[in-house]
Structure formats: structure tokens, C-alpha cells
């Protein structure tokens, strides 16, 4: 079976239909597109798509053969599970339930969660405890629909390593919780990549491919829009490690070229950089 290689929705042109988006991805040789439901109103509105709108997405998947196996649900950045505001906390769970329902209707297998207790609020032991409490509630909802929740390793100290994810995973103790490592985010925090993947190899649902500039005493790092090969990620070493632990899951190229004059060209440049390295490591 072929290794699935996907592209992030925000790498594709912004104002096109989903049928056009999946055909765009197919033309570039991708097997899947990861849908984004971020904190912007127009993307959060997808959680209220009608049955007809959802069916149109399913038809587009079958017509093109390009899958949508995952949703990047970063709406919790604006409405976090650990919020100090009870209204926002309740909204976070409402959105979570809607996202799980949408995933079930579309055939999405994995919802990627942002690993923030809170983002725009001050962190505290209480926000951490509230995040864990509401993550348990989210996992109970996901279990009913057999949808996996996977926490992304983030640009935030709350969960910036697989080790930190595993500590929370142990507390919630659910088979429906996995981790979705981002090689860029993992590398930016100076994690021991080999140890990270040895610890978490049975918990990884998928992997984001992205370059970053590292966090230092002088810099908060840069976690997006870093050209591949110009950041701190040692892709050759990372792919060698993933091969050594028998990682068999998909790879997702994460880019933000949706407003570019030529997103196709930018994606091709990324492919030309990454695919030979994946092939050299024996991962494709």
C-alpha cells in the first residue's frame, strides 16, 4: 500500500470549491487534503454545514479519489478548553461536539487539536486542570463516533514535546487520544527527536512536515512561513529516526500559500525538497 502524502488546505488557493481543491491536490500528486477549521468565523461556520453541504464534500471525495482523513481544528485557540471564562469553556465543548459530528459525517478519522490550555489568557494550574477535565469530556464524545483526537505538538510551552503529550495522555487514559507531531515545532524547542519518537512511537497518528526557526534566549522562534531547508529541522535525521521506529502513517506538508500568486509553484518547490529525502530514507 502506498504511503499517503497530503497537503494542508491553507497551502491551496483560498477561494475555490472543495471539488476544485481536491482536484488541485490530485493534479499535484497528493493523496489527501487536511481540512482547516481555525478561529476565523468563516471556517468555524463549517461546523454548521447542512446535510446537503456535507454530502457535496463526500461526493467530491469520491469523484476525485482524494481523501480528507483529518481536520486541523485550531478553533480552540479562540475558544480554549482551559478557559477561565465559563462561557468560552462551554463554547469550546460545543464546538468540539460539532467538529466530531462533522468528522463523522465526512468520514474524517482524525481531528487534530491544538495543544493549548489557553492561548489569549494567562496560564495557570487551573487552566491546565480545566483543559484536562474538558479533554476527557471531548474524548468521551469522540469515542461515541469512533473519531480519534490527536494533539499537535505546538508553538507553545504547554505541549511542546511528545513527552508532555504522554503525561497528559496518561491522565486522561483513552484509546481515542493520539499525538500529531510537527517536525518543525518539535525541532524549534530543541527536543531530542530520537528520544521523543522512541517514547511516543505507538501514539503517533500522522506527521506534519514544516520547517521552523528555533526558540532561543534572544528569539521566540518562527513557527510558520519558513522555507524548507532554511530552518532548524534536520529532515534527513528525522526521517532516518522515523524509519528506524517503523513509522507507517501519513505525512502532511504544512504550508500557508493560500493567498500566494502562485501556490502551485510554492508547493512544487516544497515537494522537490522533501520527497527525495523521504525516498532516501525508505519512507516512500
C-alpha positions as CSV (number, residue, x, y, z in Angstrom):
1,X,0.0,0.0,0.0
2,X,1.3,3.4,-1.0
3,X,2.4,5.9,1.7
4,X,-0.2,8.7,1.8
5,X,1.2,12.2,1.3
6,X,-1.1,15.1,1.9
7,X,-1.2,18.9,1.6
8,X,-2.7,21.3,4.1
9,X,-5.8,23.2,3.0
10,X,-4.1,26.6,3.7
11,X,-1.5,25.7,1.1
12,X,-4.2,25.6,-1.6
13,X,-5.9,28.5,-3.2
14,X,-8.3,30.1,-0.7
15,X,-11.5,30.9,-2.7
16,X,-12.2,27.7,-4.5
17,X,-14.8,25.0,-4.0
18,X,-13.8,21.7,-2.3
19,X,-14.2,19.9,-5.6
20,X,-11.7,22.3,-7.1
21,X,-9.4,22.0,-4.1
22,X,-9.3,18.2,-4.2
23,X,-8.7,18.3,-8.0
24,X,-5.9,20.8,-7.4
25,X,-4.3,18.4,-4.9
26,X,-4.8,15.5,-7.2
27,X,-3.1,17.4,-10.1
28,X,0.0,17.9,-7.8
29,X,0.1,14.2,-6.9
30,X,-1.3,14.3,-3.3
31,X,-3.4,11.6,-1.8
32,X,-5.3,13.8,0.7
33,X,-6.0,17.3,1.9
34,X,-6.2,18.2,5.6
35,X,-9.1,20.5,6.2
36,X,-8.7,23.6,8.4
37,X,-11.3,24.7,10.9
38,X,-9.5,27.6,12.6
39,X,-10.6,30.5,14.8
40,X,-11.9,32.6,11.9
41,X,-15.7,32.9,11.6
42,X,-15.9,31.7,8.0
43,X,-14.1,28.5,8.8
44,X,-15.9,27.9,12.1
45,X,-19.1,28.2,10.1
46,X,-18.2,24.8,8.5
47,X,-19.3,23.2,11.8
48,X,-22.9,24.2,10.9
49,X,-22.8,22.9,7.3
50,X,-26.2,21.5,6.2
51,X,-26.6,17.8,5.2
52,X,-26.5,18.9,1.6
53,X,-23.3,20.8,2.0
54,X,-21.7,17.8,3.8
55,X,-22.9,15.5,1.1
56,X,-21.3,17.7,-1.6
57,X,-17.9,17.2,0.2
58,X,-18.4,13.5,0.3
59,X,-19.3,13.4,-3.4
60,X,-16.1,15.5,-4.2
61,X,-14.0,12.9,-2.3
62,X,-15.5,10.0,-4.3
63,X,-15.3,11.9,-7.6
64,X,-11.6,12.8,-7.2
65,X,-10.3,9.9,-5.1
66,X,-8.6,12.5,-2.9
67,X,-9.4,11.9,0.8
68,X,-10.0,14.3,3.7
69,X,-8.9,12.0,6.5
70,X,-8.1,14.8,9.0
71,X,-9.3,18.1,10.3
72,X,-6.9,20.6,11.8
73,X,-9.2,22.1,14.4
74,X,-7.5,25.1,15.8
75,X,-10.7,26.9,16.7
76,X,-9.8,26.1,20.3
77,X,-7.2,28.8,20.1
78,X,-10.0,31.3,20.3
79,X,-12.3,29.1,22.4
80,X,-9.9,27.1,24.5
81,X,-10.8,24.0,26.6
82,X,-9.0,25.5,29.6
83,X,-10.5,29.0,29.5
84,X,-11.1,30.9,32.8
85,X,-14.4,32.2,31.3
86,X,-17.3,29.7,31.8
87,X,-19.0,30.9,28.6
88,X,-15.9,30.3,26.5
89,X,-15.3,27.0,28.2
90,X,-18.9,25.9,27.3
91,X,-18.4,27.2,23.8
92,X,-15.2,25.1,23.4
93,X,-17.1,21.9,24.2
94,X,-20.0,22.9,21.9
95,X,-17.6,23.4,19.0
96,X,-15.8,20.2,19.9
97,X,-19.1,18.2,19.7
98,X,-19.9,19.9,16.3
99,X,-16.5,19.1,14.9
100,X,-16.8,15.4,15.9
101,X,-20.2,15.3,14.3
102,X,-18.8,16.8,11.1
103,X,-15.9,14.4,11.1
104,X,-18.3,11.5,11.4
105,X,-20.4,12.8,8.5
106,X,-17.5,13.4,6.2
107,X,-15.6,10.2,7.0
108,X,-12.7,12.1,8.7
109,X,-10.8,9.8,11.0
110,X,-8.7,12.2,13.0
111,X,-9.3,15.7,14.5
112,X,-6.1,17.4,15.3
113,X,-6.4,19.5,18.4
114,X,-4.2,22.5,19.3
115,X,-2.1,21.7,22.4
116,X,-3.1,24.9,24.3
117,X,-4.7,25.0,27.7
118,X,-5.3,28.7,26.8
119,X,-3.8,31.0,24.2
120,X,-5.0,34.6,24.8
121,X,-5.4,34.2,28.5
122,X,-2.9,33.8,31.3
123,X,-1.9,30.2,32.0
124,X,-2.2,28.7,35.5
125,X,-2.6,25.3,37.3
126,X,-6.4,26.0,37.0
127,X,-6.3,26.3,33.2
128,X,-4.3,23.1,32.9
129,X,-6.7,21.2,35.2
130,X,-9.7,22.6,33.2
131,X,-8.0,21.6,29.9
132,X,-7.6,18.0,31.1
133,X,-11.1,17.9,32.5
134,X,-12.6,19.0,29.2
135,X,-10.3,16.9,27.1
136,X,-11.8,13.9,29.0
137,X,-15.2,15.1,28.0
138,X,-14.1,15.6,24.4
139,X,-12.7,12.1,24.3
140,X,-16.0,10.6,25.6
141,X,-17.8,12.4,22.7
142,X,-15.2,11.2,20.2
143,X,-15.5,7.6,21.4
144,X,-19.2,7.5,20.6
145,X,-18.4,8.4,17.0
146,X,-15.1,6.4,16.8
147,X,-13.2,9.5,15.9
148,X,-9.6,9.9,17.0
149,X,-8.4,13.1,18.7
150,X,-4.7,13.9,18.2
151,X,-2.9,16.7,20.0
152,X,-0.4,18.7,17.9
153,X,3.0,19.5,19.3
154,X,2.7,23.2,19.5
155,X,4.5,26.6,19.3
156,X,3.6,27.0,22.9
157,X,5.3,25.6,26.1
158,X,2.1,23.9,27.3
159,X,2.6,20.9,25.0
160,X,5.8,21.4,23.0
161,X,7.1,17.8,23.2
162,X,5.7,14.3,22.8
163,X,6.8,13.7,26.4
164,X,4.5,16.4,27.6
165,X,1.7,14.9,25.5
166,X,2.3,11.5,27.0
167,X,2.0,12.9,30.5
168,X,-1.5,14.2,29.7
169,X,-2.4,11.1,27.8
170,X,-1.7,9.1,30.9
171,X,-4.0,11.3,32.9
172,X,-7.0,11.0,30.5
173,X,-6.3,7.3,29.7
174,X,-8.2,7.0,26.4
175,X,-7.6,4.9,23.3
176,X,-9.1,7.7,21.3
177,X,-6.2,10.1,22.1
178,X,-3.1,10.2,19.9
179,X,-0.3,12.7,19.1
180,X,0.2,14.6,15.9
181,X,3.9,15.7,15.9
182,X,5.0,18.6,13.8
183,X,8.7,18.1,12.9
184,X,9.2,21.9,12.8
185,X,7.6,22.5,16.2
186,X,9.5,19.6,17.8
187,X,12.8,20.8,16.5
188,X,12.3,24.5,17.4
189,X,12.1,23.6,21.1
190,X,15.4,21.7,20.9
191,X,13.8,18.4,21.7
192,X,15.8,15.2,21.5
193,X,13.9,13.9,18.4
194,X,15.1,10.3,18.7
195,X,14.1,10.0,22.3
196,X,10.8,11.7,21.5
197,X,9.8,9.3,18.8
198,X,11.0,6.2,20.7
199,X,8.8,7.3,23.7
200,X,5.8,8.1,21.6
201,X,6.1,5.7,18.6
202,X,2.8,3.9,19.4
203,X,0.9,7.1,19.8
204,X,1.6,8.9,16.5
205,X,-1.4,9.3,14.2
206,X,0.3,11.4,11.5
207,X,3.2,13.8,11.0
208,X,3.3,17.4,9.8
209,X,6.3,18.4,7.6
210,X,7.3,22.0,8.3
211,X,10.5,24.0,8.8
212,X,11.0,26.5,11.7
213,X,13.4,28.9,13.3
214,X,14.4,27.8,16.8
215,X,13.4,29.3,20.1
216,X,16.4,30.9,21.8
217,X,17.2,33.3,24.6
218,X,17.1,36.1,22.1
219,X,14.2,34.8,19.9
220,X,10.7,33.4,20.3
221,X,11.4,31.4,17.2
222,X,9.3,31.3,14.0
223,X,6.7,28.6,13.5
224,X,5.3,29.2,10.1
225,X,6.3,30.5,6.7
226,X,9.9,29.3,7.0
227,X,11.1,28.0,3.6
228,X,12.1,24.3,3.7
229,X,15.8,23.9,4.2
230,X,16.3,27.3,5.8
231,X,15.2,26.5,9.3
232,X,16.4,24.3,12.1
233,X,14.8,20.9,11.1
234,X,17.2,18.2,10.2
235,X,14.8,16.4,7.9
236,X,17.3,13.7,6.9
237,X,17.9,12.8,10.6
238,X,14.2,13.0,11.4
239,X,13.2,10.7,8.5
240,X,16.0,8.2,9.5
241,X,14.5,8.1,13.0
242,X,11.0,7.6,11.7
243,X,12.2,4.7,9.5
244,X,14.0,3.1,12.5
245,X,10.8,3.1,14.6
246,X,8.8,1.6,11.7
247,X,6.5,4.6,11.3
248,X,3.9,3.7,8.8
249,X,1.5,6.6,8.9
250,X,0.9,9.6,6.5
251,X,2.9,12.8,6.0
252,X,1.3,16.2,5.6
253,X,3.1,19.1,4.1
254,X,2.1,22.1,6.1
255,X,2.2,25.4,4.2
256,X,0.4,28.8,4.1
257,X,0.4,29.7,0.4
258,X,-3.4,30.1,0.1
259,X,-3.1,33.8,-0.7
260,X,0.0,33.4,-2.9
261,X,0.0,34.5,-6.5
262,X,1.3,31.0,-7.5
263,X,0.6,28.4,-4.7
264,X,1.2,25.6,-7.2
265,X,4.8,26.7,-7.7
266,X,5.4,27.1,-4.0
267,X,4.1,23.6,-3.3
268,X,6.2,22.1,-6.1
269,X,9.3,23.6,-4.5
270,X,8.4,22.0,-1.2
271,X,7.8,18.7,-2.8
272,X,11.1,18.8,-4.7
273,X,12.9,19.4,-1.3
274,X,11.0,16.8,0.8
275,X,10.1,13.9,-1.4
276,X,13.7,12.9,-2.3
277,X,14.6,12.9,1.4
278,X,11.6,10.7,2.2
279,X,12.6,8.4,-0.6
280,X,16.2,8.3,0.5
281,X,15.1,7.3,4.0
282,X,12.9,4.5,2.6
283,X,9.7,6.1,3.7
284,X,8.2,6.3,0.3
